[in-house]
Amino acid sequence: MEHGKSGIILDNLPGTSEFEEEFVIKTLSLITDSDHLLSLQKYAHERAKKLFSWDSIAEDWINFLKL
């Protein structure tokens, strides 16, 4: 995952009040900024197709087995 491109990474530890506050703020920002949300979705989808396609996985295995 790439912060700001395919998702959002939160800085604080889960279970803390700081995490909860940051989670709410980031979630509300995505709800109110649909362009940013759509941009994250599009980039994440394209990245997943590229990294996890059958061709990509086969190439990774071929390279791994050559070692």
N, C-alpha and C positions, 0 to 999 in steps of 0.2 A: 504494500500500500504506500502510495506517495502522498504525504500530507499536502493538502490544498489542491491536489490534482485528482486523485481517485478516492479521497476520503478525508476525514479529519481526525488527527491524533490529539487526544486530550493529554495535558501535561500532568495532571494530578492523579493521585492514587485512588482507585475505586474504593468506595466505602467511606471516603472522607467528605466533609462538607464542602471543601474546595472543589472536589471532583463533581459533586452534585450541582454546584453552582455553575461550573464551567460547562457541564453537560447541558443544562437548561439554556444557557446563553448561546451555545453553538447550535443547539437544536432549533431555537427560536430564530436564529439568523438564517438557517436553511429554509424554515417555513416562510419567512418574510422575503427571502431573496431567491425566487424560483429560477432565475437565470443561473445563479451559482449552483444550485442543486442540480439542474439539468446538465450543467457543464461537468460536475463531478460524476454524474451517472454515465454520461457519454464516454468520458475518458476511462472510467473504471471498466465499462463494458468492452471497449476496444482493447484495453490492456489485458483483460482476462481472455479475450479471444486470441490475442497474440501469444500470451504466455502459456496458455493451457490447451491449445489446439493439439490434435493428434500429431500433426507434423512437428510441432515444437517439442512435445514430450518425446517423440521418437528420436529426434535429433539429440535431445539431452541424454537419452539412454545410450545412443550410439557413441557419443562423446565420452560418457562415463565408462562404458565397457572397453574403450580403447586404452584406458589407463592401465 
